[in-house]
Amino acid sequence: MRRTNKFDVIPWPETDDELLRRLLDAFAALWNEVSYEYHQRYADPDRDFWKPEIEDDE
């Protein structure tokens, strides 16, 4: 089973290199948070894996 996706990202124009790196770093952090949350739901038998937990701010 393949667990990673690999692809090349090339900024255009080259001056956007730093912006692209920051965007990809933020995306990686978000992806890790989502993956961790799903892992925690899957590992806990008392939580419904498929039901999203939405916090009500009211």
C-alpha positions in Angstrom: 0.0 0.0 0.0 1.3 3.4 -1.0 1.2 5.9 1.9 2.7 9.0 0.3 2.1 11.1 -2.8 5.1 12.7 -4.4 5.0 15.5 -6.9 7.3 18.3 -8.1 6.2 21.9 -7.3 7.9 24.6 -9.4 7.2 28.3 -8.6 6.5 30.5 -11.6 8.0 33.0 -11.6 11.0 32.0 -9.6 10.5 35.1 -7.3 7.5 33.2 -5.7 9.7 30.5 -4.3 9.5 31.7 -0.6 5.7 32.2 -0.9 5.3 28.7 -2.3 7.4 27.2 0.4 5.4 28.9 3.2 2.1 27.7 1.6 3.3 24.1 1.3 4.6 24.2 4.9 1.2 25.5 6.1 -0.6 22.8 4.1 1.7 20.1 5.6 0.9 21.2 9.1 -2.8 21.2 8.4 -2.7 17.8 6.8 -0.8 16.4 9.9 -3.5 17.9 12.2 -6.3 16.3 10.2 -4.6 13.0 10.0 -3.9 13.0 13.7 -7.5 13.7 14.5 -8.7 10.9 12.3 -6.2 8.5 13.8 -7.5 9.4 17.3 -11.1 8.8 16.3 -10.2 5.5 14.7 -8.2 4.3 17.8 -10.9 5.3 20.3 -13.7 2.7 20.3 -16.1 5.1 22.0 -16.0 7.8 19.2 -17.8 7.6 16.0 -15.1 7.7 13.3 -17.5 9.0 10.6 -19.3 11.7 12.6 -17.6 15.1 12.5 -17.2 16.9 15.8 -18.4 20.5 15.3 -17.8 22.9 18.2 -20.7 25.2 18.8 -19.4 28.7 19.7 -22.7 29.9 21.1 
